[in-house]
Amino acid sequence: MADQIQAIQEQVFQARRNGQKLNIVGGGSKSFMGRQADSEAGILSMAEHTGVVEYHPVELVLTVRAGTSLKEIEAVLAEQGQCLHFEPPRFGEASTIGGTLACNLSGPARPWTGSVRDQVLGIRLLNGKGEHLRFGGQVMKNVAGYDVSRLQAGAMGTLGVMTEISLKVMPKPAATATLVQEMAVDEVVEYMNRRAGEPKPITGACWVDGKVYLRLAGAKSAVEATAEKWSGDVMAQGDAFWQKVQDMQHGFFADPEVPLWRFSLDATAKTPELDGPWMIDWIGSQRWYRGDASLNDLEPLARAAGGQVSLFRGGDRTADVMHSQPEALKAIQRRVKASFDPDGIFNPGRLYSWL
C-alpha cells in the first residue's frame, strides 16, 4: 500500500503557481484513448498511489486508491468469491481503476449489471486549486445535489485527479454457459433483443465473424434449464471467449493499424452499411467497426441509428475523436470544467479540442 497524496497535491500546487499543464497518467495502458496528449504538459503519475483503503465483503463495498491495478483488485475480491460486475477491460497488467472510471469502460455484462459509472459510490478528488474533496460515500443512498462521483465517468481526467474510489462489488455467479450459433448480421440484432427480453439469466450477447454468442450466468439450475431450451451449441471455452471480448484481445481487435470506431446506438437499430468488419455487443447498443473513415462521415449514420460514434483507437488523434456536441452542451461542459479546474491544468484538450 502506498499513499502518495501529499506529493501529488504538492505537484498540483506547483503546477498552478507556474502556470503549467499536467497530463494525468496511471498505468498508461489507455494512452491511446482520447485526443493526443499535450506534449508540453508535465506528467502527474498516479502509478505509486495504490492499495486497498477499506474492504467490507459483507457490505459489498470496496475503497481503493486510484492507481491500484485491476489485477490487484480482482485478486482481493476473488478471495471472497466476489467481482467487479461491470467487467472492466484490462489493456495490460498496469491497467488501473482510476483510468477505468476516467474512460468510462465496462465489459460485456454492461446492459444487465450496469456500467462502472453505476457502481461508483464515492470518490476523493483533487481539484485544480489543489483542494482534496470528498464526494459521495460508501452506500448507495448518499447522493444529494450534483453527482460528482459519477460525473468523472468519461471525463478522462479533465475535472481533477481522482485519488480514492469507492465501488459496489458483487458475488461471482455460481455457473456460466455460452451458447453459439451461426447467424447473419441482418438477423442478429432482432434475435439478441428478443432473447434479452426473456426472464432468463443472460449476461452477454455478442455477434462477430458470422456467429452470435449468448452468455448465461447465475444459479446452476437456471443456467442449465435455459441452455437446454434455447438454440445454439454450448461452447467449451465460453469463459475464455468473453474474457477476450472484455479485454479487447479478440481477433477482431488485433490490427492496431486500422482505425477502430465505437458506435453507441439504439439497441434495435439497423447496423450502418459500411465496408469493413463489425462486432456487435451489448445486445446491439455497442457496435465496433474497423475501417478508414472520417468522423464527419460517420456521425450522420450514428445519429440516424439513434446514437453517437467516436474514434476509439488509431487514426488521426490530433483532431477531435469524440462525437461533436451541440453548443448548449459545450457551454455546460465548459462551466463544469471551470468550476473544478479554473486554470485548465488537467489533461488539456484530451477529451475535446475546445475543453
Buried (B, 14 or more C-beta within 10 A) or exposed (E): EEBBBEEBBEBBEEBBEEEBBBBBBBBBBBBBBBBBBBEEBBEBBBBEBBEBBEBEBEEBBBBBBBBBBBBBBBEBBEEBEBBBBBBBBBBEEBBBBBBBBBBBBBBBBBBBBBBBBBBBBBBBBBBBBBEBBBBBBBEEEBBEEEBBBBBBBBBBBBBBBBBBBBBBBBEEBEBBBBBBEEBEBEEBBEBBBEBBEEEBBBBBBBBBEEBBBBBBBBEEEBBBBBBEEBEBEEBEEBBEBBBBBBBBBBEBBEEEEBBBBBBBBEBBBBBBEBEEBBBBBBBBBBBBBBBEBEBEEBBEBBEEBEBBBBBBBBBEBEEBBBBEBEEEEBEEBEEBBEEBBEEBBBBBBBBBEEB
